[in-house]
Amino acid sequence: MIIDISQAVFSCHVFPGDPLPVKTCMQSIEQGDICNLTAFSMCAHNGTHVDAPFHFLPDGDTIEQVGLEPFVGDCYVACWEGDVTEKGAEDILEKARLLNAAERILLAGNATVTAEAARVFAKAGTKLIGNESQTVGPEDAPKEVHMILLGAGIVLLEGVVLTGVKEGKYLLSAAPLKLEGCDGAPCRAYLISETETGSLIS
């Protein structure tokens, strides 16, 4: 079963202060043109997107320098509301390890990763952290959490849609667009489940 966990681009959520995606019709069959042709502009961090280390680290890798491995592979979806504490991160990783899925963690719900939790994920060698918010850390002060995670080489998958997705192990595919020199990129993220109901039996 394939589960789309991406936002639609032109109706997506946008981090406060970022520009909205804009779609422009360049040609239209209805208007007599030979084909339909669309141009668009958007922030690299609109909707469902990936943060590269360069987003907060001046010497960090830009998005095309980050290998594809962190974005494709087994992941663990953890249902969580509120701040993810140090103990919360440890508990999530313990459940994920039992399913051999601790390299990629997706947080379903209104979850905010704290600096203490970020250090736990960094120490554990996590490759990717994803969440439903447009930023993985506190919206009013995102820098510290980003610095900890990106500084540890952990890529961030922000703005995913996990409504109705059950806690458990999945195969994640969330490869970003190859926007050379950029600090992030939009992606089409999806999960593959081995069961008909959309989650694995743990």
C-alpha positions in Angstrom: 0.0 0.0 0.0 1.4 3.4 -1.0 0.5 6.4 1.2 1.0 9.9 -0.1 2.2 12.1 2.8 2.8 15.3 0.8 0.9 18.5 0.7 -0.5 19.8 -2.5 1.8 22.7 -3.5 -0.5 25.6 -4.3 -2.6 25.1 -1.2 0.2 24.2 1.1 1.1 25.5 4.5 3.8 28.2 4.5 6.2 29.2 7.3 5.3 32.7 8.5 7.2 35.3 6.4 8.0 32.9 3.5 6.6 33.7 0.1 3.6 31.7 -1.1 3.8 29.4 -4.2 2.5 31.1 -7.3 1.2 29.4 -10.4 1.1 31.1 -13.8 -0.6 29.8 -16.9 1.8 30.4 -19.9 -0.3 28.5 -22.5 -3.8 27.1 -22.6 -5.5 24.7 -25.0 -8.8 26.3 -24.0 -7.5 29.7 -25.1 -6.3 28.3 -28.5 -2.7 27.4 -27.7 -1.0 24.2 -28.8 -0.7 22.8 -25.3 -1.2 23.6 -21.6 2.0 25.1 -20.1 2.5 26.2 -16.5 5.2 28.2 -14.8 5.5 28.5 -11.0 7.6 30.1 -8.3 8.0 29.0 -4.7 10.2 29.0 -1.7 12.3 25.9 -1.3 10.7 25.4 2.1 7.0 25.7 1.1 4.8 22.7 1.9 6.4 19.3 2.1 10.1 19.9 1.9 13.6 18.9 3.0 16.1 21.0 4.9 19.8 20.6 3.9 22.6 21.4 6.4 23.3 24.7 4.5 19.9 26.0 5.7 21.5 26.9 9.0 25.2 26.0 8.6 27.3 28.3 6.3 29.7 25.5 5.4 27.0 22.8 5.4 26.1 20.6 2.4 23.6 22.1 -0.1 20.7 19.9 -1.2 22.4 18.3 -4.2 25.4 17.5 -2.0 23.3 15.4 0.3 23.2 11.8 -0.8 19.8 10.1 -1.4 20.3 7.4 1.2 18.7 9.4 4.1 15.6 10.0 2.1 14.8 6.4 1.1 14.6 3.4 3.4 12.8 2.0 6.5 11.3 4.5 8.8 9.3 4.6 12.0 6.2 6.7 12.4 5.7 7.8 16.0 2.4 9.4 17.1 3.2 12.4 19.4 1.5 15.5 20.7 3.4 18.4 22.2 7.1 18.7 23.0 9.3 15.7 22.3 11.5 15.6 25.5 14.7 13.8 26.0 12.9 10.7 27.5 10.3 11.0 24.7 13.0 10.7 22.0 14.6 7.8 23.8 11.2 6.0 24.0 10.6 6.6 20.3 14.0 5.3 19.3 13.5 2.2 21.5 10.3 1.3 19.7 11.9 2.0 16.3 14.9 -0.2 17.1 12.7 -3.1 17.9 11.5 -2.9 14.2 14.9 -2.1 12.8 13.6 1.3 11.7 15.5 3.8 13.8 17.5 5.6 11.1 14.4 7.6 10.0 11.8 8.9 12.4 8.6 10.6 11.4 6.5 12.4 14.0 2.7 12.2 13.5 0.8 14.9 15.3 1.4 18.4 16.6 5.0 17.6 17.7 7.9 19.9 18.4 11.4 18.5 18.8 13.2 20.1 21.8 16.9 20.7 21.9 17.2 17.9 24.4 15.4 15.5 22.1 17.5 16.7 19.2 20.7 15.7 21.0 19.3 12.2 21.6 18.5 11.7 17.9 21.9 13.1 17.0 23.8 10.8 19.4 21.8 7.8 18.1 23.0 8.4 14.5 19.5 9.1 13.1 19.6 10.0 9.4 16.3 11.8 9.0 13.7 13.4 11.3 10.3 14.4 9.8 7.3 16.1 11.2 4.0 17.6 10.2 4.8 21.2 11.1 6.7 23.6 8.7 9.6 23.5 11.1 10.9 20.6 13.3 11.8 22.9 16.2 9.8 25.6 18.0 8.3 28.0 15.4 9.3 31.0 17.4 12.9 29.9 17.9 13.9 27.2 15.4 17.6 27.8 15.2 19.0 25.7 18.1 17.2 22.5 17.2 18.1 22.9 13.5 21.8 23.5 14.4 21.9 20.4 16.5 20.2 18.1 14.0 21.7 19.5 10.8 25.1 19.8 12.5 25.0 16.1 13.1 24.2 15.4 9.5 20.6 14.7 10.1 18.3 15.9 7.2 14.9 17.3 8.0 11.7 16.4 6.3 9.1 19.0 7.2 5.5 19.6 6.4 4.5 15.9 5.9 0.8 14.9 6.2 0.4 11.9 8.5 -3.3 12.1 9.3 -4.7 8.6 9.6 -1.2 7.0 9.4 -0.8 4.5 12.2 2.3 4.2 14.3 4.7 1.6 13.0 7.3 0.7 10.4 7.2 1.8 6.8 9.4 2.3 3.7 9.9 6.0 3.2 10.7 7.7 -0.2 11.2 11.5 0.1 13.9 12.4 -2.4 14.2 16.2 -2.9 14.5 18.0 -6.2 18.1 18.5 -7.2 18.2 22.3 -6.7 22.0 22.8 -6.8 23.4 25.3 -4.3 20.2 25.5 -2.4 19.4 25.1 1.4 16.4 22.9 0.8 14.0 21.6 -1.7 10.4 20.4 -2.1 9.8 16.7 -2.4 7.0 14.2 -3.1 7.1 12.1 0.0 5.3 8.8 0.4 5.2 5.7 2.6 5.0 2.1 1.5 3.3 -0.3 4.0 3.4 -4.1 3.9 -0.2 -4.4 5.1 -3.5 -3.6 3.5 -4.5 -1.2 6.3 -1.6 1.1 6.0 0.6 0.1 8.9 2.8 -2.7 9.9 2.0 -5.0 12.8 4.6 -4.4 15.5 
